[in-house]
Amino acid sequence: MSIKKVSCFNCKRDAFYFRKYSGEYLCKECFKKSIITKTRRTISKYKMIRYGDRVGVAVSGGKDSLSLLQVLSKLAKEHSNELYAITVDEGIANYREESISFVKEFTDNLRVPLKIVSYEDLYGFSLDEAMKERKIKLTSCTFCGVLRRRALDLAAKELKVNVLCTAHNLDDIIQSFMINLLVGEMDRIKWVDPRLEPKSEFAIRRVKPFMELYEEEISLYAYLNNIPFQSIPCPYSGEGIRGEIRRFLNSLEAKHAGAKYGILKTALKMAQNLNVEGRKQIKFCVLCGNLSSSSICQVCKMLGLVNLSPILP
């Protein structure tokens, strides 16, 4: 019994991928082009990157960040943007070495300047060392996320970029949204809003060009483009409830195509309504001198929890 071939919606070649939530059948080339097109539309819709911006891209060595760097390297030429890659070395034994090797080779091939910053240089310790010193039940992802954001900001300022792109995809965003709902962190839901401008003239604009793309589609894009990415999982990734929420959302999407997009729309509406209420006044941390919404910044608070000294300005 022969199976009838399905044609690509755009070019009529044999279809390779079925985009269930939209009903599109796409060949390999049209699928790859659709990822670039969807990214371009997201950037344009929310005015994420403007003509002449100096753009920094946070590159971890995973499939998402390497794919984002490749896509932005194609789009940067359209708007005369200077592009820089930033990689953070947290100091995780038998893990980060592989990704840094991939990032160096990948950025060399794209001819994108790369800056590597480490926890050891910035804070005087590795993540492995910090986790041994933690006094309370503090998840590694919570601790590392705060220090990683500061490291990216410092590197971006040194490179004099005015916009910093991270490779958070649709799945990442709605997972964080669900976590914040569960723990009652309503202020954090505001961060979903892509229209947010820096809270201070000294702050760098943060954007997420992949925010409307499913994680599985970015993985497929990376595969079709032969993008090498880290195969070793982070040894601390099992901590927290994100994995359980990821499995729940994937199960929901499998039964109801487009459910993830529906959750993203809800998150965006909530974020925009919350932002109408205003935002906290920006201050400078009394310990390290960096921007903060309170007298002591989150980085210094985290360092205090692991019995380590705050970073100096």
TAQUI-V872678 format. One record per residue. N is the residue number from 1. RES is the residue in one small letter. OMEGA is omega in degrees with one decimal (* if undefined). NEAR is the number of other ideal C-beta (glycine too) atoms within 8 Angstrom. D_LAST is the distance of its C-alpha to the last C-alpha in whole Angstrom. Layout:
N|RES|OMEGA|NEAR|D_LAST ; N|RES|OMEGA|NEAR|D_LAST
//
This chain:
1|m|-178.6|2|71 ; 2|s|178.7|3|68 ; 3|i|-178.0|4|65 ; 4|k|178.5|4|65 ; 5|k|178.7|6|62 ; 6|v|-178.1|7|59 ; 7|s|175.1|9|58 ; 8|c|-179.4|13|55 ; 9|f|-173.6|8|54 ; 10|n|-171.4|7|53 ; 11|c|177.9|7|55 ; 12|k|171.6|5|58 ; 13|r|179.6|9|57 ; 14|d|-179.8|8|57 ; 15|a|179.2|13|54 ; 16|f|-172.6|8|52 ; 17|y|175.6|10|50 ; 18|f|178.3|8|51 ; 19|r|-169.4|10|48 ; 20|k|-175.4|7|49 ; 21|y|179.4|8|47 ; 22|s|179.7|5|49 ; 23|g|-177.9|5|52 ; 24|e|168.5|8|51 ; 25|y|-175.2|10|52 ; 26|l|171.9|15|51 ; 27|c|-176.7|13|51 ; 28|k|-176.5|9|48 ; 29|e|-179.8|8|48 ; 30|c|176.1|13|48 ; 31|f|-180.0|14|45 ; 32|k|179.0|11|43 ; 33|k|-178.4|8|43 ; 34|s|178.3|10|43 ; 35|i|178.1|14|39 ; 36|i|180.0|11|38 ; 37|t|-179.6|8|40 ; 38|k|177.6|10|39 ; 39|t|179.1|15|35 ; 40|r|-179.0|9|36 ; 41|r|178.7|9|37 ; 42|t|178.9|15|34 ; 43|i|-178.6|13|32 ; 44|s|-177.1|7|35 ; 45|k|-175.6|6|35 ; 46|y|178.1|9|32 ; 47|k|-176.9|8|31 ; 48|m|-179.1|11|28 ; 49|i|-177.3|13|28 ; 50|r|-177.4|7|29 ; 51|y|176.1|6|31 ; 52|g|178.1|6|29 ; 53|d|167.7|12|25 ; 54|r|-169.0|11|23 ; 55|v|172.8|15|23 ; 56|g|179.8|16|21 ; 57|v|176.7|16|23 ; 58|a|-174.7|13|21 ; 59|v|-178.0|16|24 ; 60|s|-175.0|12|25 ; 61|g|175.9|14|28 ; 62|g|-176.5|10|30 ; 63|k|-176.4|10|33 ; 64|d|-174.8|13|31 ; 65|s|177.8|14|28 ; 66|l|176.6|17|30 ; 67|s|179.2|16|33 ; 68|l|-179.6|15|30 ; 69|l|179.1|16|29 ; 70|q|179.8|11|33 ; 71|v|-178.6|12|34 ; 72|l|177.2|14|31 ; 73|s|176.0|10|32 ; 74|k|-176.1|8|35 ; 75|l|-176.3|14|34 ; 76|a|-178.5|12|32 ; 77|k|-178.2|6|35 ; 78|e|-173.7|4|36 ; 79|h|177.9|11|33 ; 80|s|179.4|6|32 ; 81|n|170.4|12|29 ; 82|e|-174.0|8|27 ; 83|l|178.9|12|26 ; 84|y|176.5|14|23 ; 85|a|179.0|14|23 ; 86|i|178.6|17|20 ; 87|t|179.0|15|20 ; 88|v|175.5|14|18 ; 89|d|-176.3|11|20 ; 90|e|-177.8|12|19 ; 91|g|178.1|13|21 ; 92|i|-174.9|12|25 ; 93|a|176.7|5|28 ; 94|n|-179.8|6|31 ; 95|y|-172.5|10|29 ; 96|r|-178.0|10|26 ; 97|e|-178.5|7|28 ; 98|e|-176.0|11|31 ; 99|s|179.6|13|28 ; 100|i|177.2|12|26 ; 101|s|178.0|8|30 ; 102|f|-177.1|13|31 ; 103|v|-180.0|15|28 ; 104|k|-179.1|9|28 ; 105|e|-176.5|9|32 ; 106|f|-179.8|13|32 ; 107|t|176.4|14|29 ; 108|d|-179.8|7|31 ; 109|n|179.4|6|34 ; 110|l|-176.4|9|33 ; 111|r|176.5|5|31 ; 112|v|179.2|11|28 ; 113|p|-177.6|7|25 ; 114|l|173.1|12|23 ; 115|k|178.5|11|19 ; 116|i|176.6|9|19 ; 117|v|-177.2|13|16 ; 118|s|174.0|10|16 ; 119|y|-177.9|15|15 ; 120|e|-179.6|10|16 ; 121|d|-175.4|6|13 ; 122|l|-171.8|11|10 ; 123|y|179.3|10|11 ; 124|g|178.8|6|14 ; 125|f|175.8|9|17 ; 126|s|177.3|10|19 ; 127|l|177.9|14|20 ; 128|d|179.9|9|24 ; 129|e|-178.5|9|22 ; 130|a|-178.7|13|20 ; 131|m|176.7|11|23 ; 132|k|-175.4|6|25 ; 133|e|-173.7|9|23 ; 134|r|-174.7|10|23 ; 135|k|-176.2|7|25 ; 136|i|179.1|5|26 ; 137|k|-179.5|3|28 ; 138|l|-177.7|11|25 ; 139|t|-178.2|8|26 ; 140|s|-178.6|10|24 ; 141|c|178.1|11|24 ; 142|t|-179.4|10|22 ; 143|f|-175.8|16|19 ; 144|c|-178.8|11|19 ; 145|g|-179.9|8|19 ; 146|v|-178.8|11|16 ; 147|l|179.4|14|14 ; 148|r|178.8|10|16 ; 149|r|178.5|8|15 ; 150|r|179.7|12|11 ; 151|a|178.6|12|12 ; 152|l|179.2|15|14 ; 153|d|-179.2|10|12 ; 154|l|178.4|10|10 ; 155|a|179.9|13|13 ; 156|a|178.6|12|15 ; 157|k|178.9|8|12 ; 158|e|178.6|7|13 ; 159|l|-179.0|11|16 ; 160|k|174.0|6|16 ; 161|v|-178.9|13|18 ; 162|n|174.0|7|19 ; 163|v|-178.0|15|21 ; 164|l|-179.0|16|20 ; 165|c|172.0|15|23 ; 166|t|-172.4|10|24 ; 167|a|176.8|16|27 ; 168|h|179.2|9|28 ; 169|n|-178.3|13|31 ; 170|l|-179.4|14|34 ; 171|d|178.9|11|34 ; 172|d|-174.3|9|31 ; 173|i|-178.2|14|30 ; 174|i|174.0|13|33 ; 175|q|178.4|12|33 ; 176|s|178.1|10|29 ; 177|f|179.9|12|31 ; 178|m|178.7|11|34 ; 179|i|-179.7|12|32 ; 180|n|175.6|12|30 ; 181|l|-176.4|8|34 ; 182|l|-177.3|7|35 ; 183|v|175.4|6|32 ; 184|g|179.3|6|32 ; 185|e|-175.4|8|28 ; 186|m|179.5|7|30 ; 187|d|-178.8|6|26 ; 188|r|178.6|8|25 ; 189|i|178.2|14|28 ; 190|k|-176.1|11|27 ; 191|w|178.9|7|25 ; 192|v|-174.7|12|28 ; 193|d|-177.8|10|29 ; 194|p|-179.2|11|28 ; 195|r|-176.5|8|28 ; 196|l|173.9|7|25 ; 197|e|178.3|5|23 ; 198|p|-178.8|8|19 ; 199|k|-177.8|8|19 ; 200|s|177.1|7|17 ; 201|e|179.9|4|17 ; 202|f|-175.3|5|13 ; 203|a|179.7|9|14 ; 204|i|179.7|12|16 ; 205|r|179.3|9|20 ; 206|r|-178.6|7|21 ; 207|v|-178.7|13|24 ; 208|k|-176.4|12|27 ; 209|p|179.9|13|30 ; 210|f|-170.6|15|32 ; 211|m|179.4|12|32 ; 212|e|179.9|8|35 ; 213|l|176.7|13|36 ; 214|y|179.0|9|38 ; 215|e|-177.2|11|36 ; 216|e|179.4|6|40 ; 217|e|176.1|10|40 ; 218|i|177.2|16|37 ; 219|s|179.9|9|38 ; 220|l|177.1|10|41 ; 221|y|179.4|13|40 ; 222|a|179.8|12|38 ; 223|y|-177.3|8|41 ; 224|l|179.9|9|43 ; 225|n|179.1|9|41 ; 226|n|178.7|5|41 ; 227|i|178.9|12|37 ; 228|p|177.4|7|36 ; 229|f|-173.6|10|34 ; 230|q|-178.8|9|33 ; 231|s|-177.4|4|35 ; 232|i|179.3|7|34 ; 233|p|177.1|4|33 ; 234|c|-178.4|7|29 ; 235|p|-179.7|7|30 ; 236|y|-172.2|11|29 ; 237|s|-178.9|8|30 ; 238|g|-178.6|4|33 ; 239|e|178.6|7|31 ; 240|g|-174.8|7|31 ; 241|i|-176.7|7|33 ; 242|r|-178.9|9|32 ; 243|g|179.2|9|35 ; 244|e|178.7|7|38 ; 245|i|177.6|11|37 ; 246|r|-179.5|10|37 ; 247|r|178.9|8|40 ; 248|f|-177.9|8|42 ; 249|l|177.3|15|41 ; 250|n|178.3|8|42 ; 251|s|179.1|8|45 ; 252|l|-179.5|10|45 ; 253|e|-179.8|11|45 ; 254|a|-179.5|5|48 ; 255|k|-176.3|6|50 ; 256|h|-177.4|6|49 ; 257|a|-179.9|6|48 ; 258|g|-178.7|9|45 ; 259|a|-179.8|11|44 ; 260|k|176.9|14|40 ; 261|y|178.4|9|40 ; 262|g|179.0|8|42 ; 263|i|178.1|12|39 ; 264|l|179.0|13|36 ; 265|k|178.4|8|38 ; 266|t|-180.0|8|38 ; 267|a|-179.7|13|34 ; 268|l|179.3|11|34 ; 269|k|179.2|8|36 ; 270|m|-178.9|10|35 ; 271|a|-178.5|13|31 ; 272|q|177.7|10|32 ; 273|n|178.7|7|34 ; 274|l|-178.4|11|31 ; 275|n|177.9|12|29 ; 276|v|-177.0|6|32 ; 277|e|-179.4|4|31 ; 278|g|-175.9|4|28 ; 279|r|-177.8|6|24 ; 280|k|177.4|5|22 ; 281|q|-178.9|5|20 ; 282|i|179.5|9|16 ; 283|k|173.7|9|14 ; 284|f|-177.9|7|10 ; 285|c|-178.3|15|10 ; 286|v|-178.3|5|10 ; 287|l|-175.4|8|9 ; 288|c|177.8|11|5 ; 289|g|179.2|7|5 ; 290|n|179.5|11|6 ; 291|l|-178.6|11|10 ; 292|s|175.6|12|12 ; 293|s|177.8|7|16 ; 294|s|-175.6|7|16 ; 295|s|175.4|6|15 ; 296|i|-175.7|9|13 ; 297|c|-178.7|12|12 ; 298|q|-179.9|7|14 ; 299|v|-179.2|14|12 ; 300|c|176.6|13|12 ; 301|k|-179.9|9|15 ; 302|m|-179.8|13|16 ; 303|l|177.1|12|15 ; 304|g|-180.0|9|17 ; 305|l|178.6|11|20 ; 306|v|174.7|13|20 ; 307|n|179.3|6|19 ; 308|l|-174.3|10|16 ; 309|s|177.6|5|13 ; 310|p|177.6|10|9 ; 311|i|177.6|12|7 ; 312|l|-179.4|5|4 ; 313|p|*|5|0
//
